[in-house]
Amino acid sequence: MTDPLQLDAFMDAVIFAAQKHQGQVRKDEQASPYVTHPLAVARTLYTLGNINDTAILIAAVLHDTIEDTNTSETEIREIFGEEILSIVLELTDDKSLKKMTRKQNQVNHASELSWKAKTIKLGDKLTNCQDILQSPPKNWAIDRRQEYIQWAADVVAQIRGTNPHLETAFDEMLVEAEKSLTFTIEPIETLNNRPWGFDTHLKHATE
């Protein structure tokens, strides 16, 4: 993490992501351009996480491209290299699965991610939760916001020890969330009581 940021390579990723996410918007009231999210994740990693690893920051900017746009693995590999493709793939959900299964998979497999992917996962969950508190998705009732933050806390619980700066910021966000959304974050030990706390692979296979 001590190597200087390769700004030219990072800016190439920013331009690429902006082009790929063109026309996509966030779920907030203002319908913000979607690309603001991966850029905010990269900023969080750099400013709060003290991350200046070029591969991590580029992968953060690109982390939703394969999942949410027409970007192919080949494009990422040819333009940004095998390492960045590998990180992006670690962070890419299988959209062929049901939403609850994808949520469960993120909890189940977070601990298996590489350190670089875990770092981006932390930044992603922190950024999304901050957005939910400050500018929540349009028409999201309070219980849906509570559920998202609880799920994010369950994911982050699996990757503690990755980056103390990001984890401290996440914990501060949780305190704010409990106050503003008037609920209590449940410990990971009670996971089985939540909708993603069951064997969704088995359930999905038998439906």
Backbone bond lengths (Angstrom), bond angles and torsions (degrees), N, CA, C in turn:
res aa  C-N    CA-C-N  psi(-1)  N-CA   C-N-CA  omega(-1)  CA-C   N-CA-C  phi
1 M - - - 1.445 - - 1.522 112.54 -
2 T 1.323 116.83 4.58 1.459 119.94 -177.75 1.526 112.34 -95.83
3 D 1.329 118.70 -11.42 1.458 120.77 178.67 1.523 109.50 -68.73
4 P 1.342 116.64 142.49 1.467 118.64 179.91 1.527 111.50 -65.78
5 L 1.314 115.28 145.97 1.462 121.10 178.46 1.521 110.26 -63.76
6 Q 1.330 115.84 131.17 1.458 120.96 176.23 1.530 107.51 -85.26
7 L 1.329 115.17 91.05 1.453 120.63 -169.98 1.524 112.51 -63.47
8 D 1.335 117.29 -36.24 1.466 119.14 -179.29 1.528 110.81 -63.51
9 A 1.330 117.37 -42.76 1.465 121.16 179.13 1.529 110.30 -66.68
10 F 1.322 115.99 -39.48 1.464 119.85 178.60 1.522 110.99 -63.20
11 M 1.317 117.52 -43.44 1.458 120.93 -179.60 1.525 111.18 -66.66
12 D 1.329 117.08 -33.23 1.471 119.60 174.07 1.523 110.44 -59.14
13 A 1.339 116.16 -40.06 1.460 120.45 179.07 1.527 111.32 -67.99
14 V 1.328 116.41 -39.14 1.463 120.57 178.50 1.534 110.16 -60.85
15 I 1.325 116.32 -46.45 1.469 120.58 179.96 1.527 110.29 -63.98
16 F 1.326 116.62 -43.18 1.459 121.36 179.87 1.535 110.27 -60.46
17 A 1.335 116.46 -47.44 1.463 120.19 -179.42 1.521 111.56 -63.92
18 A 1.330 116.41 -39.96 1.472 120.00 179.35 1.522 110.87 -61.81
19 Q 1.312 115.99 -39.90 1.460 119.83 178.85 1.525 111.17 -68.70
20 K 1.323 116.78 -42.47 1.466 120.64 -176.84 1.523 112.27 -69.75
21 H 1.322 117.05 -36.22 1.465 120.92 -178.13 1.528 112.27 -91.21
22 Q 1.323 116.64 7.16 1.458 119.82 -178.05 1.527 110.91 -56.16
23 G 1.333 116.20 131.54 1.455 121.24 179.77 1.514 114.23 89.50
24 Q 1.324 117.97 -14.60 1.455 121.17 177.79 1.522 109.35 -87.20
25 V 1.327 115.84 144.29 1.463 120.05 -178.96 1.521 109.89 -129.40
26 R 1.332 114.28 160.02 1.458 121.41 175.40 1.528 109.60 -78.44
27 K 1.320 116.62 172.12 1.459 121.29 -176.83 1.519 112.57 -91.20
28 D 1.333 117.69 4.65 1.452 119.67 -178.30 1.527 111.47 -72.87
29 E 1.323 115.94 169.68 1.460 122.13 -176.60 1.516 111.89 -57.44
30 Q 1.332 116.63 -33.79 1.461 121.00 -177.20 1.523 113.16 -85.10
31 A 1.338 117.27 -5.53 1.469 121.73 -176.54 1.527 110.01 51.88
32 S 1.317 115.66 54.40 1.464 121.59 -178.14 1.525 110.81 -61.32
33 P 1.326 118.08 147.73 1.464 119.80 175.92 1.525 110.71 -54.59
34 Y 1.319 117.15 134.79 1.455 120.07 -174.05 1.522 112.34 -59.81
35 V 1.309 116.99 -34.30 1.461 120.07 -175.04 1.525 112.01 -61.15
36 T 1.332 117.14 -18.71 1.463 118.17 176.87 1.524 111.39 -62.25
37 H 1.326 117.63 -26.10 1.469 119.35 -179.58 1.526 112.51 -68.54
38 P 1.339 120.16 -58.19 1.468 117.69 179.82 1.525 112.97 -60.64
39 L 1.330 117.21 -31.29 1.463 119.25 176.66 1.525 110.44 -67.52
40 A 1.322 117.14 -38.55 1.460 120.60 177.77 1.527 110.97 -66.11
41 V 1.331 116.94 -36.60 1.461 120.08 176.92 1.532 110.16 -62.30
42 A 1.318 116.85 -45.83 1.462 120.40 178.51 1.529 110.82 -61.31
43 R 1.318 116.49 -41.36 1.470 119.85 178.62 1.530 110.50 -63.42
44 T 1.333 117.08 -41.72 1.461 120.69 178.39 1.523 111.30 -60.74
45 L 1.316 116.13 -43.76 1.466 120.21 179.02 1.531 111.11 -61.48
46 Y 1.321 115.52 -41.48 1.472 120.83 -176.02 1.527 111.32 -74.05
47 T 1.330 116.91 -45.64 1.468 120.13 -172.48 1.523 113.01 -85.98
48 L 1.331 117.61 -39.18 1.462 120.40 -178.55 1.522 112.36 -96.37
49 G 1.327 116.36 -36.53 1.455 119.73 -176.82 1.512 114.73 -89.08
50 N 1.340 116.96 -5.41 1.474 121.76 -177.07 1.532 112.05 56.73
51 I 1.316 115.77 36.56 1.461 121.83 -179.48 1.523 109.10 -97.72
52 N 1.326 116.06 121.80 1.467 119.26 172.74 1.523 111.51 -125.23
53 D 1.325 116.00 18.12 1.469 122.28 175.18 1.530 108.15 -69.52
54 T 1.318 116.49 118.30 1.461 120.79 -174.79 1.523 112.30 -60.06
55 A 1.313 117.43 -41.53 1.470 120.41 -178.80 1.524 110.91 -62.35
56 I 1.328 117.54 -41.27 1.464 120.74 179.91 1.523 110.29 -64.85
57 L 1.320 116.81 -45.82 1.465 120.17 -176.52 1.530 111.40 -68.37
58 I 1.319 117.01 -37.82 1.463 119.47 176.61 1.523 110.13 -66.37
59 A 1.332 117.19 -45.57 1.465 119.96 179.63 1.530 111.00 -63.04
60 A 1.323 116.94 -32.98 1.466 119.95 176.46 1.519 111.10 -63.03
61 V 1.319 116.03 -43.04 1.466 120.53 178.98 1.524 111.13 -65.61
62 L 1.317 117.05 -31.61 1.466 121.87 -175.62 1.530 113.72 -98.22
63 H 1.333 118.42 2.46 1.462 119.69 -164.62 1.529 114.30 -64.43
64 D 1.327 118.92 -20.75 1.462 120.87 178.77 1.534 113.46 -105.57
65 T 1.309 118.10 3.54 1.466 119.13 -172.90 1.526 112.88 -68.32
66 I 1.316 117.70 -46.59 1.466 119.58 -179.63 1.523 110.31 -69.38
67 E 1.327 116.89 -39.42 1.460 121.23 -177.44 1.522 112.99 -69.68
68 D 1.331 117.23 -38.16 1.466 120.30 -168.43 1.522 115.56 -118.51
69 T 1.329 118.50 0.49 1.462 120.18 178.96 1.527 108.74 -133.61
70 N 1.317 116.12 -175.06 1.468 120.23 -179.95 1.522 112.72 -86.91
71 T 1.317 116.92 18.45 1.460 121.52 179.93 1.528 110.62 -68.24
72 S 1.318 116.44 134.89 1.465 120.90 178.30 1.525 110.54 -100.71
73 E 1.315 114.86 159.67 1.464 120.05 174.98 1.526 110.48 -59.23
74 T 1.310 116.13 -38.36 1.465 120.46 -178.82 1.520 111.20 -60.92
75 E 1.333 116.78 -42.01 1.470 119.81 178.63 1.523 111.15 -59.28
76 I 1.313 115.94 -48.81 1.473 119.61 -178.73 1.526 109.93 -61.34
77 R 1.322 116.34 -44.85 1.462 120.20 -178.60 1.529 111.31 -61.78
78 E 1.322 116.52 -46.77 1.465 119.91 -175.18 1.522 112.81 -70.26
79 I 1.340 117.01 -33.81 1.461 119.80 -176.38 1.524 112.04 -89.87
80 F 1.355 116.60 -38.92 1.464 119.30 -171.39 1.526 114.60 -118.30
81 G 1.310 117.18 -10.14 1.450 119.07 174.35 1.517 114.93 100.68
82 E 1.321 114.75 165.72 1.465 121.99 -174.19 1.522 112.47 -66.79
83 E 1.325 117.64 -39.30 1.470 119.23 -177.34 1.527 111.50 -62.24
84 I 1.316 116.43 -46.42 1.454 119.85 -178.62 1.524 110.59 -67.42
85 L 1.321 117.48 -39.40 1.463 120.05 175.37 1.517 110.21 -57.81
86 S 1.324 117.20 -44.62 1.460 121.51 -178.98 1.527 111.25 -59.38
87 I 1.327 117.27 -43.39 1.466 121.09 179.83 1.523 110.08 -65.45
88 V 1.331 116.56 -45.64 1.468 120.42 -179.25 1.530 110.32 -60.86
89 L 1.319 117.36 -41.34 1.470 120.29 179.88 1.527 111.09 -64.24
90 E 1.330 117.32 -36.43 1.462 119.71 176.97 1.525 111.60 -60.01
91 L 1.332 116.26 -30.03 1.459 121.80 -174.90 1.523 112.89 -98.19
92 T 1.317 116.91 5.99 1.460 122.15 -176.40 1.516 111.01 -97.48
93 D 1.340 116.29 119.38 1.462 120.75 176.60 1.527 110.59 -76.51
94 D 1.313 115.45 152.52 1.464 122.46 174.89 1.522 108.19 -84.48
95 K 1.329 117.04 103.02 1.452 121.06 -175.80 1.528 113.47 -70.50
96 S 1.325 117.87 -7.13 1.461 119.73 176.73 1.527 111.26 -77.34
97 L 1.331 117.14 -14.02 1.454 121.44 179.24 1.524 110.44 -89.37
98 K 1.312 116.32 156.92 1.450 120.74 177.08 1.524 110.09 -65.94
99 K 1.328 115.44 154.00 1.467 121.01 -174.83 1.520 112.14 -56.76
100 M 1.330 118.35 -45.38 1.454 120.50 -178.41 1.519 111.66 -65.67
101 T 1.314 116.66 -33.44 1.461 120.28 176.22 1.521 110.57 -66.14
102 R 1.340 116.29 -41.37 1.462 119.61 177.87 1.524 111.07 -62.85
103 K 1.325 116.91 -40.24 1.464 120.72 178.15 1.526 110.44 -63.18
104 Q 1.322 115.87 -43.96 1.461 119.99 178.54 1.529 110.96 -62.85
105 N 1.323 115.95 -41.40 1.466 119.71 -179.75 1.522 111.93 -61.17
106 Q 1.328 116.36 -38.42 1.466 118.57 178.78 1.525 111.30 -62.86
107 V 1.337 116.44 -39.29 1.464 119.73 176.76 1.531 110.19 -67.49
108 N 1.325 116.27 -46.14 1.466 120.98 -174.94 1.523 113.12 -64.75
109 H 1.336 116.38 -36.92 1.464 119.41 -168.75 1.524 114.41 -109.70
110 A 1.328 117.47 2.89 1.468 119.23 -178.93 1.524 112.00 -58.30
111 S 1.324 116.38 -39.19 1.468 119.85 -177.54 1.520 112.62 -67.96
112 E 1.335 117.57 -16.18 1.464 121.40 -177.90 1.528 112.34 -88.81
113 L 1.328 116.86 -7.91 1.453 119.99 -178.21 1.521 111.33 -68.43
114 S 1.319 116.10 156.59 1.460 120.66 171.96 1.520 109.43 -67.00
115 W 1.326 116.89 163.17 1.463 120.03 -179.91 1.524 111.20 -59.43
116 K 1.308 117.42 -39.36 1.465 119.78 -179.25 1.526 111.10 -66.55
117 A 1.317 117.25 -41.50 1.461 120.14 178.15 1.530 110.95 -67.89
118 K 1.327 117.39 -38.28 1.467 120.13 176.51 1.527 110.76 -60.60
119 T 1.322 116.78 -40.46 1.460 120.92 -179.54 1.525 110.29 -61.38
120 I 1.328 116.34 -44.99 1.471 120.05 178.61 1.526 110.16 -66.40
121 K 1.326 117.09 -39.54 1.464 120.54 178.34 1.530 110.39 -58.61
122 L 1.313 116.95 -42.53 1.463 120.82 176.74 1.523 111.17 -59.85
123 G 1.326 115.87 -49.08 1.453 119.95 179.92 1.515 112.61 -62.56
124 D 1.315 116.85 -37.32 1.460 122.26 179.90 1.526 110.87 -65.55
125 K 1.338 116.29 -48.77 1.461 119.77 -178.74 1.534 110.67 -65.97
126 L 1.315 117.43 -40.75 1.461 120.18 178.15 1.523 111.09 -61.44
127 T 1.320 116.70 -46.81 1.463 121.24 -178.62 1.520 111.31 -63.37
128 N 1.321 117.16 -44.95 1.460 120.32 179.54 1.526 112.01 -62.66
129 C 1.320 116.58 -42.70 1.462 119.74 -179.60 1.527 111.23 -66.85
130 Q 1.316 117.46 -39.46 1.460 120.11 175.98 1.525 110.67 -61.34
131 D 1.327 115.83 -39.99 1.472 119.76 177.38 1.528 110.77 -63.20
132 I 1.322 116.88 -40.26 1.460 120.19 -179.38 1.525 111.12 -64.03
133 L 1.318 116.58 -34.52 1.462 119.86 178.70 1.520 111.97 -76.28
134 Q 1.339 116.77 -38.67 1.459 120.48 -171.78 1.525 113.43 -94.67
135 S 1.322 115.99 -33.83 1.463 120.10 -178.49 1.526 108.94 -149.52
136 P 1.326 116.69 73.32 1.470 120.84 -171.03 1.522 112.79 -65.99
137 P 1.323 116.36 156.96 1.461 119.79 175.52 1.524 111.47 -55.79
138 K 1.298 115.09 143.20 1.464 120.85 -179.63 1.531 109.80 -59.52
139 N 1.322 115.27 133.91 1.463 123.46 175.91 1.525 114.14 71.17
140 W 1.346 117.99 11.59 1.458 119.02 174.69 1.526 109.00 -81.06
141 A 1.334 117.35 116.00 1.461 121.41 176.43 1.527 109.29 -68.11
142 I 1.325 115.68 164.52 1.463 120.04 -175.75 1.523 111.95 -61.07
143 D 1.351 117.69 -35.31 1.459 118.83 -179.10 1.524 111.92 -67.30
144 R 1.320 117.13 -31.99 1.465 119.59 177.56 1.526 110.50 -70.43
145 R 1.317 116.71 -37.02 1.463 120.08 176.48 1.532 110.12 -66.55
146 Q 1.322 116.33 -41.57 1.465 120.23 176.89 1.529 110.81 -59.78
147 E 1.328 115.66 -44.36 1.464 120.27 -178.16 1.529 111.39 -63.02
148 Y 1.337 116.46 -41.46 1.459 118.60 -179.34 1.526 110.51 -62.93
149 I 1.318 116.81 -45.16 1.459 119.63 -177.35 1.521 110.82 -67.49
150 Q 1.333 117.54 -36.79 1.466 119.88 174.77 1.523 110.75 -62.08
151 W 1.323 116.54 -43.89 1.472 119.75 178.84 1.526 110.66 -62.85
152 A 1.330 117.29 -43.57 1.465 120.13 177.98 1.525 110.78 -59.91
153 A 1.327 116.50 -39.92 1.464 120.37 178.17 1.524 110.81 -63.82
154 D 1.335 117.26 -36.91 1.466 120.93 177.80 1.529 111.09 -65.17
155 V 1.339 116.21 -40.08 1.470 119.67 177.86 1.525 110.22 -65.70
156 V 1.317 116.24 -48.42 1.467 120.60 -177.42 1.526 111.16 -63.00
157 A 1.332 116.87 -32.10 1.469 119.59 178.54 1.522 112.02 -58.92
158 Q 1.333 116.72 -27.26 1.468 121.04 -178.35 1.530 112.94 -79.99
159 I 1.335 117.27 -13.99 1.468 119.67 -174.10 1.527 111.92 -125.19
160 R 1.317 116.36 22.86 1.454 120.37 175.66 1.531 109.54 -60.18
161 G 1.326 115.85 145.16 1.459 121.14 -177.92 1.512 112.94 94.91
162 T 1.326 117.04 6.56 1.466 121.63 -178.86 1.520 111.53 -86.46
163 N 1.331 117.08 -50.03 1.463 121.82 -179.27 1.531 108.24 -150.53
164 P 1.345 117.65 106.15 1.468 120.07 -174.85 1.523 113.80 -61.59
165 H 1.318 117.70 -31.33 1.466 120.40 -179.52 1.531 110.56 -66.92
166 L 1.319 116.65 -46.20 1.457 120.52 179.14 1.527 111.23 -67.66
167 E 1.319 116.49 -37.15 1.460 119.75 -179.65 1.524 111.35 -68.00
168 T 1.338 116.88 -37.79 1.462 120.12 175.47 1.520 110.50 -63.14
169 A 1.330 116.57 -43.76 1.466 120.26 178.26 1.521 110.73 -63.45
170 F 1.331 116.97 -38.18 1.458 120.34 178.59 1.527 110.24 -65.01
171 D 1.323 117.26 -42.54 1.457 120.61 179.60 1.527 111.36 -64.79
172 E 1.315 116.75 -37.84 1.467 120.01 176.27 1.528 110.44 -63.79
173 M 1.332 116.20 -38.52 1.455 120.43 176.48 1.527 110.71 -63.12
174 L 1.348 117.15 -40.35 1.454 120.54 179.91 1.528 111.36 -61.85
175 V 1.320 117.33 -39.74 1.462 120.93 177.51 1.526 109.83 -61.21
176 E 1.325 115.52 -45.03 1.465 119.92 178.23 1.530 110.76 -63.22
177 A 1.324 116.67 -40.06 1.467 120.59 -178.67 1.525 111.23 -64.78
178 E 1.320 116.28 -42.70 1.463 119.25 179.84 1.525 111.33 -61.78
179 K 1.317 116.36 -36.09 1.466 120.11 179.39 1.529 111.47 -73.60
180 S 1.320 116.52 -50.56 1.461 119.71 -172.52 1.521 112.91 -76.16
181 L 1.347 117.23 -28.45 1.466 120.65 -179.67 1.523 111.86 -104.16
182 T 1.322 116.29 2.77 1.476 123.52 175.41 1.529 113.31 48.16
183 F 1.316 115.00 60.23 1.461 119.78 173.37 1.519 108.53 -150.38
184 T 1.313 116.58 172.73 1.460 122.38 -178.20 1.524 109.60 -117.09
185 I 1.320 116.02 127.03 1.461 120.50 176.41 1.521 108.97 -66.74
186 E 1.320 116.24 126.16 1.458 121.00 179.46 1.529 110.26 -84.24
187 P 1.334 117.61 144.49 1.467 120.09 179.30 1.522 111.21 -68.18
188 I 1.313 115.99 157.98 1.457 121.00 -178.05 1.525 111.49 -60.64
189 E 1.336 117.44 -24.86 1.465 120.57 -178.90 1.522 112.29 -63.25
190 T 1.330 116.83 -20.73 1.468 120.07 -179.33 1.522 111.57 -97.65
191 L 1.309 117.63 19.42 1.459 122.29 -175.43 1.527 113.00 -55.18
192 N 1.332 117.52 -37.58 1.462 120.34 -176.38 1.524 112.98 -64.34
193 N 1.321 117.25 -13.62 1.460 120.51 178.67 1.528 112.26 -86.31
194 R 1.329 116.95 -3.98 1.454 120.02 -176.87 1.528 109.98 -103.62
195 P 1.344 117.33 161.87 1.472 119.82 -173.67 1.519 113.66 -62.76
196 W 1.339 117.92 -24.45 1.462 119.39 177.56 1.535 110.81 -97.16
197 G 1.337 116.72 7.81 1.458 120.17 -177.62 1.512 113.05 -95.06
198 F 1.338 117.04 46.78 1.456 120.41 176.04 1.520 108.45 -147.71
199 D 1.322 116.68 173.22 1.461 120.79 -176.55 1.521 109.15 -77.42
200 T 1.324 116.22 84.48 1.452 119.67 -177.14 1.525 111.77 -69.70
201 H 1.340 117.21 -24.17 1.472 118.67 176.85 1.532 109.43 -62.40
202 L 1.337 116.08 -45.84 1.457 120.42 179.83 1.537 110.15 -66.09
203 K 1.320 116.75 -43.77 1.449 120.60 -179.06 1.531 109.73 -61.93
204 H 1.335 115.45 -45.42 1.456 119.02 -178.24 1.537 110.75 -63.35
205 A 1.322 116.04 -37.89 1.466 119.71 -176.13 1.529 111.98 -70.78
206 T 1.328 116.79 -24.27 1.460 118.97 -175.16 1.523 112.53 -100.80
207 E 1.332 118.44 -0.48 1.457 120.90 179.97 1.528 110.82 -77.76
